[in-house]
Amino acid sequence: MQSAQHPDSYWVETSNPASILPTLAGEQKADVVIIGAGFTGLSTAYHLSQAGIQAIVVEAEDVGWGASGRNGGMLPPRYKKGFASIAKIYGNEVTRRLHAIIHEAIDTVESIVSDCALDCGFARTGQITAAHSRAHLASLEQDCAWMTAEAGDRTAQILSRSNTADEVGASIHVGGWFDPRGAAIHPLNYVRGLANALQKRGVPIFVRSPVRRLVEEPDAIRLELPGGTIAARQVVIATNAYTDATGFAPHGLERRIVAVNTSVICTNPIGGNRAGAVLPGRRMVADTKHIMNWYRMMPDNCLIFGGRGDITGRSDDPSVYAKLERQLAETFPVIADVGVRHRWSGKVAITLDDFPHVGRLSPRVAYAMGYGGRGVALANMLGKYLAQLVEGKTVDAGPMSTNAFDPIPFHAFRVPGMQIVARWYQYLDAKAIRAQGRAA
């Protein structure tokens, strides 16, 4: 990874100033200690504060240093699997619950923004899922049909090829799915703003304070840090894709996810008529490829364009960014010569069932992680559920709370395994695009 503030990020360049936060020193006590000051941890702290429960947040680096400050800031009202596909696995009742959760997740972020007066550019921009083949478009059509028939939700709509081209400003898609409830934020401003608001409400946040050891005792749990210790009744682990870097994760938690790099580029400002030709409605867009691209236009007419990073962990491998630049030029030939202003990478956490998970490791230790690149809304939602777990409430998050979350078999071989899967997905994507080209 890059330095603690990942200086080549568009988000850092355009962010509001960060508050000066202390490093933990001496002995502390709290009802709850939250490990991780990203979306999950800060949402948990926010909802515990709302419930009148004392919490302390500790962060090994700085607020938003991990995925929460490096992502695309997109809140799509969809999961990695479509609703129709989910219903075939889990049934309609569970899928209706998941449908409600994803919309509540976006509403939760909007509510936090409003309550804390966060200057993070939250907007209901609408989300487009752009199809690269007729098969992908048929899957999106099945999702819309399921939403209408089973959830009574007629808001989303299918876009024709020409409608998609008009919305995206690119002609490579055969159609798409549009939901006006999709939203966007400036993710680093969101986490920094939320941390500031929590501080003002009396929630201590300690940065550059990594947990070295976690000891469960009969009547408490003790955290050992370089500068001191914390005694608490409960601990929440909110480290997501960076769990393997903590060195303390209990019960093999780091082996229940696979951390995969994702990489992002940001263009120079796009001038003249070309700025209006690319994403003219300023929608959030992700395509349907197995190894997808996603993109959004910023207020200063810079285009952010993301995709899969280097699986081996070389986040700054120039070939990764070169591939993204080729993909950007293929998607938007009209801006192929604009040039790239920022390049950065980060990690997302993949799970076996493509869902994040929330639950307990023991009566005193709870966790939530595994967002798979869909964490802006869902991490805030699972933070809300973590607060409910801490309160002793029962959480119904569908498969996110009921599916097994065991260590992944052969986790030590995750890199070569992911490389094989990635090559297969690349083959499938290329095959679908070639077939669509012949049919056009």
N, C-alpha and C positions, 0 to 999 in steps of 0.2 A: 504493500500500500504506500501511498504518498505520505507526506508529513501530516502531523495531527490536524492541520487545518486544510489539507488537500487544496493547495493554493490555485491549482489550475481549474477549479470548479467554477462554473457560471454562478452557482448559488453563493459561493463565498464572495465573489467579486461584487455581487449585487445585494448582499445581505445587510440587514441592520446590525449595528454594533453589538457584540456579545457582552453580556455582563461579566464583571470580574467576580468569579466564584472561588471560594476557599478550598483548600485541600484539607482533608480530615486530619486532625491532630488530637491526641489524647483519648479519653474514654467517653463513649456516647451511649445513651439508652433510647430506645424507641419501641413503640408497639410493633412497627413494621419497618424493615429495611428493604429497599428496592434497589436491585443491582442493574444498572443500565439507565442512562439518561437519553433515550431515544423515544420514539413514538409510544412503545409499549409501556416503558417505565414511567414516563411523565403522565400518560393517560391514567395509569394506575394511581399515581400520586394525586392527580387531580380528583379522581372519583373517591379516593379515600378521604381527601380533605373535605369534599362535599358531605361525606358521611360522618365527619368529626373524628376520624381516626388519625392518630399521629404517625407520620411516616418520615423516614430519612431516605434520600436518594444518593447513591454513590456511583461514580462513573470513572472508569479507568483512564479515559482521555478527556475530551471536552463534550459538552452538550451537543448532540447531533453529529458526533464524529463518525459514527458508523453509517449504516444504510439510511438512517433517518435524515441525514444531511447530504446524501449523495444521489438519491433516487430522482425519478422524473416528476414527482409532485402530482401524480395523476390518481384520481379516485374513480375507477370504473365500477359500475353497478353489475359486475360479472365476476365469476370465479374463473380459475384456469380451465376447468371443464364447463361446458355449457349446461344450462338447466335441464334440457332434454336428456343429455347423457347422464347427468347426476341422477335423474329420476329413474333411469333404467337400472341403476345400481342400488339406490337407497329407497326408492318408492316416492310417491307424490307427497305424502305427508311430511317426510323429512325434507324434501326439496322445497316445499312451501316454507318451512321454517328457515332454510338457508336463504331463500329469496327475501324473506323479511329481514334477516340479519344483515345482508349486504346493503340494503337500503337504510337500515337503522345505523349502520356503520358510518355512512356518509353523513347522515343527519347528526350523528354524535360529533363528528369533526366540526360541522357547521355550528353546532350548539356551543362547543368549546371556544371556537373562534369568536362567537358573539359574546359569550359570558366573560371572556378574558380580554376582549377588545384587541385581538391579535392582528397586527399589520402584516398579513401573509398573503394577500391577494386571493383569498378564497373566492371562487366563482363557479356557478353551475354552468360550465361551458358546454356540456354535452359530450358524450363519448361515442366515437365511431370505432367499430371493429370491422376492418376492411378485409374482404375475402379475396384470396389469391386463386381460388379454383371454384368450379361449380359445386364440387363436393363440400368445400368449406362453406359456401353460400347456403347450400341445402341444410347444413347443420345449424346455421344461424336462423334459417326459416323455421326449423323445428323448435328452436328456443323460443322464438316469438309465439309460435302456436301453443307451446306448453304454457307460457306465461298467461296467454289469453284464456286458455281452457281451464287451467288448474289454479292459477293465482288471481284470476280476474284482473290482470294487469295488461292494459292495452296501450301503455305509454310508448314502449319501444316500437320501432318500425324498421322494415326492411327497405334498404336503398337499392335502386337499380344501378346498373353500371354507370349510366350517365349522371345520376344523382350523386353517386359516390365520387366520380371524377370532379364534379362541381364543388363538392364539399371539401375534398382533399387537395384538389389541384394537381392530381396525378391520374394517369390513365391506365395504370397497371393492374387495377382491381376489377373483379367481375361484378362486384356489388358490395353491400355491407349491411351492418346493423347499427342503428342509431338510437341512443337513449339520452334525452335531454337532461336527465338527472345526474349524469356524470359530472364530476367536479375537478377542480385544479387548485393547487396551492403552491406557494414558494416554500418548499419543505424546511429549509434551514431557518427561515424567518419564523416558521410555525413553531419549531422546537425551541428556538431561542426565546421567542415571545412567551411560550407556555412556561418555560423555566423561570423567566422573569416574573410572570404572574404568580407562580407558585411560591417563589421567594417572598413576594409581598404578602402572601397569605400565610406566611409562617412555616413553609415547608423547607427544611434545610437541604441544600444540594451541594455535594462535595465532588469536585472534579479532580482529575489526576490522582485518584484514590482507588487503585485496583485492590480487589479482594484477593488475598493470598491463601486464605484458609477459611473454611466454614465448618464449625463444630456444633453438632446437635447435642444438647445436654437435656437432662430430664425436665427441667423447668424453663428452659430458654434455648436460644440459639446464638452462638457467638461468632462474629466475623472478625478476622484478623487482617489488618491492612498495614502498609508500611509505616503509617503515622500514628496508628492507634488501634482501638478495638471498638466494636459496637455490640451491645447486648440487646436482643429483641425477642418478641414472642413469635414472630413469623418473618420469613424472608420470601421475597418475590424475585425470581431470576428472569430478567428481561434483556438478555444479551443476544438473542437471535443468531444470525450467521457468524457472529464473533465469539460464540460460546467456547469454541476450541482454543481461543487465545487467552481465556481467563486463567486456565491452569488449576481451577478449583472445582469445576462443575461436578456435582455429586451424581451418583447413580448412572453414570455413563450418559449423561444428558447430551454431551457433544457428539455422541455416536448415533443419535436419533435423527440427525439432519445431515445433509451434505451441503457444504458451503460452496457456492459457484460464483465466479466473477461475472459481473455485468459491466459493460463499458458504455461510455456516453461521449458524444462530441457535440459541440455547439458552434454554429457558424458565426461569421462576422455579421453585422447588421445587413439585412437585405434591403436595398434601396429601390426607389422608383416603383413602377408598376409591378415589378416582380414580387414585391412584398405582399401585394394584394392578391396575387395569383396562387400563392401557397397557403393552404389552410385559411381561406378567406373568412370563414365563420369562426376561426380560432378554436376549433374543436380539439379535444384530446383524441389521438388516434393510435391504435395498436392493430397490427395485422394478424392473420390467422395462421401464419407459418408455425411449424413446430419450434423453430428457433426464430422467434419473432423479432420484428423491429417495432419501435414505438416512437412517436414524435409529437411535438407541440411547438407552436410559435409563441415567443415571448413578447411583452409589450414594446420592447425596443427593436422588434423585427429580427431578432436572432432566433434561429431554429435549433431546438434541442432534438437530437436524434440518438436513440439508444438501441442496444442489442446485446447479444451474448459476448462476454469477455473471454479471456483465456482460462481454460478449465484447470490448467496446471498451477494457477496462482500467480503467474507473471502478469500482474495487472497493468503494467506499463509496457507491455510488448508492443512495439510499433506496428506489427502486422495486424493486430486487432483493430487499431484505429484506422489503418489503411483500408481494411475491409469495410468498416463502417462508412468511410468516405465514399467508397465505391457504391455501397448500397444506397447512400443518400443521393448520389448522382443518378443512379438508375431509377430511383423513385421520383426525384425532382430534377430532371435534366435542365430546367430553366435556371437553376441556381448552382449548377455544377462548378462554376468558377468563382463562387463567392468566397471560399476559403474558410478554414476552421480556426476558431478563436480559442476554444477550450477543449481539453481532453482529460477525462478522469474515469476512474473505475471504483468499484466497491463490490461487496458480497451480498448475495441473497441466499436464503436457506431453503433447500428443497427437501420435501418429505416423500415417503413412499406413496401416500395416497393423494398427493397434491393439495392437501388442506393444511392450514396451520393447526396447532394444537394448544389447548389450554387445560391445565389440570394440576394435580399435586404429585410430588415425589414422596412426600411424607406429611404427617399432620402439621409440620411447621414450615414446609418448603413448597411453594407453588411456582409455576412457570407458564410462559406462553411464548411460542416461537414457530418458525417454519412457514413464513408467508409466501415464499416462492415468487417474489416480485409483485405481490398484490397487497403490500403491507401498509400503504398510507392510510387507507380506511380501516382495514381489518386489524392492524396493530392497535389502533386507538380503541376499537371495539373490544378486542380481547383484553386490553388494559382495564376497560370497564368491567368485564367479567372477572378479572383477577381481583379487583376490589370487592366484588360480590363474594368470591371464594374466601377472601380474608375475613369478611363479615360473617362467614359461616352459612352463606346462602347456597342453594343448589343452582348450578348453571346448566342451561340447556342451549348448547351451541351446535346441536346436531353432531355430525361426524367429528367436528373439531373438539368436542369434549367426550365423545363416546368411543371413537375408533382407538384401537391400540396404538400406542406410541412407544414401541419397543426399540432397542438399539437395532440399527440396520445391519443385516448379515454381511460379512466380508467388508466391513466399513473401511478397513485398511487399504482395500483395493479400489476405493471410490474414484480416484483420478483416472486410471485406465478404464474403469467401467463407464464413467461419464464420457470419456473420449469415444468409446465405441458407440454409445447411445447418440452422442452428438453427430457422429458421422452418418449414422442411420437416419437421423432426423434431417440432416442436410440433403441426403439422397432423396428422401420422401418429398421435401420441399422443392428441390430442383425438378423432380419428376412431375409434380403437380403443376409447376409453372410451365414446363415444356409442353405438357399435355394441353394446358389452357391456350398456349400460344398456337398450337396446331389447330385448335377448335375455333379460334377467333377468326 
